[in-house]
């Protein structure tokens, strides 16, 4: 594991966002996860569940 130096204000911010006795690394991981997926990815996931479409056709339609 790497050691990172941060300022006191950043450390205090991380500590304030902890849930219970959660580790600092888990807090940072949770805070950095993307909250929302873009519309194209949501649409792809929805269409992947429907077997009548080919993935390549869907990607073409969405411009991916």
Secondary structure as the mmCIF struct_conf table of DSSP 4:
data_model
#
loop_
_struct_conf.conf_type_id
_struct_conf.id
_struct_conf.beg_label_comp_id
_struct_conf.beg_label_asym_id
_struct_conf.beg_label_seq_id
_struct_conf.end_label_comp_id
_struct_conf.end_label_asym_id
_struct_conf.end_label_seq_id
HELX_RH_AL_P HELX_RH_AL_P1 UNK A 8 UNK A 16
TURN_TY1_P TURN_TY1_P1 UNK A 17 UNK A 17
TURN_TY1_P TURN_TY1_P2 UNK A 20 UNK A 21
HELX_RH_AL_P HELX_RH_AL_P2 UNK A 24 UNK A 32
BEND BEND1 UNK A 33 UNK A 33
BEND BEND2 UNK A 35 UNK A 36
HELX_RH_AL_P HELX_RH_AL_P3 UNK A 39 UNK A 48
TURN_TY1_P TURN_TY1_P3 UNK A 49 UNK A 49
BEND BEND3 UNK A 50 UNK A 50
TURN_TY1_P TURN_TY1_P4 UNK A 51 UNK A 52
BEND BEND4 UNK A 53 UNK A 53
HELX_RH_AL_P HELX_RH_AL_P4 UNK A 55 UNK A 62
TURN_TY1_P TURN_TY1_P5 UNK A 63 UNK A 63
#
